[in-house]
Amino acid sequence: MNRFLDSRELIRRLKEGSPIEVEGDVVRLPRFTEIKESDPAEFGARGNHELIVAKARTATWCLWPLDRKATFSANDGKKFVKILDAIGETIPQKPVKGWVLTTAPVAEDARELLNEADHRINRIEIA
């Protein structure tokens, strides 16, 4: 399994402050003061894929590693944005940045939806 799809490995990288390189793009994330794995139900969503919520001084990040075959659709994107809004309600003073890391093909309308809301989505190739 890819190192960005394993929650424990992803959390380890976030704690170390290691940049994440996907699709040729290097993403440097801030230092996080708190990183935890959360069930989507905590934020009013359903699903069996855990979320990683990481709090920094300037923003809260929500990473969603998804290992699945079905296409990540605009409907999935809307659900993710709804989760991000719920997270934002718990910490209204900080913006919430979302990032989906998935093995699934990504529908173009889903990519546009997340990009317009200033969130990221990357397809991860399993080696």
Secondary structure, 3 states (H helix, E strand, C coil): CCCCCCHHHHHHHHHHCCCEEECCEEECCCCEEEEEEECHHHHCCCCCCCEEEEEECCCEEEEEEECCCCCECHHHHHHHHHHHHHHHHHCCCCCEEEEEEECCCECHHHHHHHHHCCCEEEECCCC
